Amino acid sequence: MRPASPVPLYHLSRALLETGQLDESDTQVRKALTLSPSAGMAASLHMQIGMAAYIRKDDQAALASFDEALRLD
């Protein structure tokens, strides 16, 4: 799958996150970030990265991702 838009990858990453597939979710969200998303979408993608880090109990990475999301939004 090679979408031209980050939106499908965002939704895929959310579904993967919700099913506990953290590594694959992270892979998809990072692919989406390479597709030049809008600032709002980039903020949502960074929130996804932060949520995965939070679930992994990596508080420092989660905070960094949440800060980036706030900066972009």
Residue pairs with C-beta under 8 A, 6 or more apart in sequence:
1 8
3 9
3 35
4 35
5 35
6 32
6 33
6 35
6 36
6 37
6 41
6 45
7 32
7 41
9 28
9 29
9 31
9 32
9 35
10 29
10 32
10 41
10 44
10 45
10 48
12 28
13 25
13 26
13 28
13 29
13 32
13 45
13 48
14 25
14 48
16 22
16 24
16 25
16 28
17 25
17 48
17 51
17 52
17 55
22 52
22 55
22 56
25 48
25 52
26 49
26 52
29 45
29 48
29 49
29 52
30 49
32 41
32 45
33 42
33 45
37 45
39 72
39 73
40 72
40 73
42 72
43 68
43 69
43 70
43 72
43 73
44 69
46 65
46 66
46 68
46 69
46 72
47 65
47 66
47 69
49 61
49 65
50 61
50 62
50 63
50 64
50 65
50 66
50 69
51 62
53 59
53 61
53 62
53 65
54 62
